[in-house]
Every structure is written in structure tokens, then in C-alpha cells.
Amino acid sequence: MKFHGVEGRNIREIVSEKSPDYFITACVAFLIFFGLVMLASASADLGKIKFDDNFYFIKHQLLRGFLPGLIGFLLALKIYYGAYEKYSFLFLAFNVLLLLLIFSNLGLSAKGAERWLELGPLSIQPSEILKLSFIVYLAAWLSGEKERQYSLYKGFIPFIAILGILGSILLKQSSTSMFGILLITALIIYLMSGAKLSYLWGALLIGLISIASISYFSPYRWNRITTYLKPDANLETTGFHINQARIAIGAGGLTGVGLGQSTTKISYLPEPIGDSIFAIISEELGFLGAATIIIVFALLSIRILAISKKIPDKFGRLLLMGFGSLIGVQAFINIGAISGLIPLTGMPLPFISFGGTALTVFMTMSGIILNISKYAR
């Protein structure tokens, strides 16, 4: 197998394998444990009301998120990351097939979105898996021929084409924020691969125009933008979610009302276990708890990006840049949206929000990150 940046030699022949990065390991372990604790707190009343079981959602997260995620983490930690380069296209193609199957009778929809695939007793969210498959594919593709970074026909146009195909599918599934996150992450990887700045700005402009145009002609998307611009205009309708989130965040003060003591999570705050869980964290643990989570996410992303500079081969470097950027961008979008800094997106908080597929993907991604970190110079 060819690895660029080390003269075609296997990186294991160049760099001695070391222990995984302890700082990243600690950050990931903290986020997973903290997420399970906060999910248990945020979901207890909701589980009792809907299923007569205070532990329904935490059991679901453990069985369908943490356990498969732990398997994925351990396998990814063990398997040499260079093996993914060869099969990156097949992985992405299979993921696209799963995305398309959502439009068949196997697909599940909820709250106007078509994002889930029902496979027997299990339901998965292929768009979450796309975070992994797309970054692996893009890193493999851009670490190939050098012309891809500089050529219009071999690089820029294919890059725009794959983003357009994936974007069309995601937007059809009402996954606008997911497309936005993948777009930002893809542009970072593209820039770090050595692409021309003119191509980068061109791709960004095309992506923003596409999202803006679709949002304008989509009432629910446009309502989120108008609500962001005038959050106090419709407090009982379109502005209800962000208004309740602000109340919850403000109620926490410096140290919070106490774990499990939130008063907004039962009847007032929409999606308390999903994209609104940061508001619950702020209410129950206060500014200090919320700031701690923000700092951990920032340090984790910075550490991953810092280690990427020490990886001898381009494929490994781009993988780390992609994963580190994705975690940081998604965390910022979730926290920024629920705090009113940007329009509401419906994007969950990595490692913490309820969602089995999402937790499995982020834990598997962490295993790959730690595997790459073993070869840092």
C-alpha cells in the first residue's frame, strides 16, 4: 500500500508504534462518562412519562450506542489506520446506499425529517455514519495524486461534484445542518491538503449559495433564520425553543440548580435529550459546568489538530484534521445554536446528546484518532 509523505513506504517501517495519546484518551473518556450522566438526568422524567421507565433512554443509549461504540473503539484502536485508505471508496459507496434506502419502505421519518433506516429491531442514522466514511474517503482521495489539489478538472470539479451529490441527499432528508458541518469539514481538509485558495473560496461560495437558496424556499428552514434575527417576535411559536433554552441557561447561574433538578426539561424545553441538552447542563451545573464542557471540547480538537502535524503520512494527517475539525465544529454549532449565537440547527452535541448511531460513530472515530496518534513523531 502506498503512503504519501514517507516515500511510499509503510509508516510502520518509519515510525515505532507508541502508546495512544493519553490526553485525547482522557478527554474522550470524560465526555462519554459525562454524557451518560447528563443523559440519565435529562431523560428520567421523559422516560417515565412516555414509557413508564425512568431509565428507558439511558438503557437505550448504553445498549445501542455505548456497547457497539466500545466495540468500534477497540477495533479501531487495534486496526492500523492505513488499511482504511484502500477501502475508503467502498465504505462511502455503501454509506450512500444506506442513505438512499431511507427513501424506501425501510426508512423512518420523525418531525418532518427522513433520517433513519429500520433494519429489523434496530434503527440507524446513515447520515451520522457519513461523518466517518466521508472524511476517510476525502483524506484518501486528497492524499493521492498531487494534481488533485491544483487541477480544476481532476480536483476541484470532482470535489464539488461529490459534495453536491451528498448535499442533495442530505437536504432531501431535511439534514441541512449535517450538510453544513460536512461542508465546513470538507473545506478544512481540502485547504490543508494544499488546494488553491481560489478553489476553496469557490467551493465555499457554491455551498453557501446552495444552502441559502434552499433555506429561502423551505418554510421551516427560513423560520429558523427569521427567528434568529428576531428571537422575541414569536415567543409562543417559532421562537419558543430558543426562548426556553435561554431561560434554562440563565437559571443555572454560576453553579447550577443541582444535578437532576432542572425545571425546564419536563414540559418547557423541546428536545431536552437531543440538541437542547447543553441548556440542561447549563441549568443543572451552571456556568462552571457549561464552561468545563466547552473547554474540554476545545482542548480535544486542538490536541487532535496539533498531533496531525506530527504524522509522517498525508493520509493520517488529513484524517486527524478532518476528525478534529468535525468534533470542534459540531460542538460549536450545537452550543452556539442553543445559546442563540447562531440559528437553531437541530444538531446534537457530540458524545453527549441521545442517539445510538451518533455515539457509536464518535467512539469509533476516537479509536481511529488514537490509533493514528501512536505513530506521531
Secondary structure, DSSP 8 states (H G I E B T S, - for coil): ---TTTTTS-GGGTS------HHHHHHHHHHHHHHHHHHHHHHHHHHHHHHS-TTHHHHHHIIIIIHHHHHHHHHHHHS-TTHHHHTHHHHHHHHHHHHHHTTTTTEEEETTEEEEEEETTEEE-HHHHHHHHHHHHHHHHHTS-THHHH-IIIIIHHHHHHHHHHHHHHHHTT-HHHHHHHHHHHHHHHHHTT--HHHHHHHHHHHHHHHHHHHHT-HHHHHHHHHHHSTTS-TTTTTHHHHHHHHHHHHTTTT-S-TT--SSTTTTSSSTTTTTHHHHHHHHHHHHHHHHHHHHHHHHHHHHHHHHTT-SSHHHHHHHHHHHHHHHHHHHHHHHHHTTSS-------TTTSS-HHHHHHHHHHHHHHHHHHTT--
